[in-house]
Amino acid sequence: MKPAAVTVALDLKGLKCPLPALRTRKALAQAAAGTRLVVTCTDPMAVIDIPHLAHETGAVLETQEVEAGLLTFVLVKA
């Protein structure tokens, strides 16, 4: 049986560029493969930065949502 994936929530609301991307990069670096990161932030630049970070690090960007100024990204470390 495969163990359940670990989910880590990162609440980065209120932080401005480049902090959301830097904190997400740090969390990915510390996470084990298969870890799911749920990143929530309010910085509009994160729409560009977080997907680019996922591509750079090899993480999988599962979902990306924007609702009422709140951005939510779900990444899985490869």
C-alpha positions as CSV (number, residue, x, y, z in Angstrom):
1,M,0.0,0.0,0.0
2,K,1.3,3.5,-0.9
3,P,1.6,5.9,2.0
4,A,-0.6,9.0,1.9
5,A,1.0,12.1,0.5
6,V,1.9,14.8,3.0
7,T,0.2,18.2,2.5
8,V,1.9,21.4,3.7
9,A,-0.1,24.7,3.8
10,L,1.8,27.9,3.2
11,D,-0.1,31.0,4.2
12,L,1.8,33.9,2.5
13,K,-1.0,36.4,2.5
14,G,0.2,40.0,2.8
15,L,3.8,39.3,1.6
16,K,5.0,41.2,-1.4
17,C,7.3,40.0,-4.3
18,P,9.7,38.3,-4.1
19,L,8.8,36.8,-0.7
20,P,6.0,34.4,-1.7
21,A,8.3,32.8,-4.4
22,L,11.3,32.7,-2.0
23,R,9.3,31.1,0.8
24,T,7.7,28.6,-1.6
25,R,11.2,27.7,-3.0
26,K,12.5,27.1,0.5
27,A,9.5,24.9,1.5
28,L,9.9,22.9,-1.7
29,A,13.6,22.4,-0.9
30,Q,12.8,21.1,2.5
31,A,10.0,18.9,1.4
32,A,10.2,15.2,0.5
33,A,9.3,14.0,-2.9
34,G,5.5,13.7,-3.3
35,T,4.8,16.4,-0.8
36,R,1.9,18.6,-1.8
37,L,2.2,22.3,-1.0
38,V,-0.9,24.5,-0.9
39,V,0.3,28.1,-1.2
40,T,-2.1,31.0,-0.5
41,C,-1.0,34.5,-1.2
42,T,-2.3,38.0,-2.2
43,D,0.6,39.3,-4.2
44,P,-0.5,39.7,-7.8
45,M,3.0,38.9,-9.1
46,A,2.6,35.4,-7.7
47,V,0.5,34.5,-10.8
48,I,3.8,34.7,-12.8
49,D,6.3,33.8,-10.1
50,I,4.9,30.6,-8.6
51,P,4.3,28.8,-12.0
52,H,7.8,29.9,-13.1
53,L,9.2,28.5,-9.8
54,A,7.4,25.2,-10.3
55,H,8.9,24.9,-13.8
56,E,12.4,25.8,-12.6
57,T,12.3,23.3,-9.7
58,G,10.6,20.5,-11.5
59,A,7.6,20.6,-9.2
60,V,4.1,19.9,-10.7
61,L,1.7,22.8,-10.6
62,E,-1.6,20.9,-10.0
63,T,-4.0,23.8,-9.7
64,Q,-3.9,27.6,-9.7
65,E,-7.0,29.6,-8.6
66,V,-7.6,33.4,-8.3
67,E,-10.7,34.4,-6.3
68,A,-11.4,37.9,-4.8
69,G,-7.7,38.7,-4.7
70,L,-6.7,35.5,-3.1
71,L,-4.3,33.3,-5.1
72,T,-4.1,29.6,-4.3
73,F,-1.6,27.2,-5.9
74,V,-1.2,23.5,-5.3
75,L,2.3,22.2,-6.1
76,V,3.7,18.7,-5.8
77,K,7.4,18.2,-5.4
78,A,8.7,15.7,-7.9
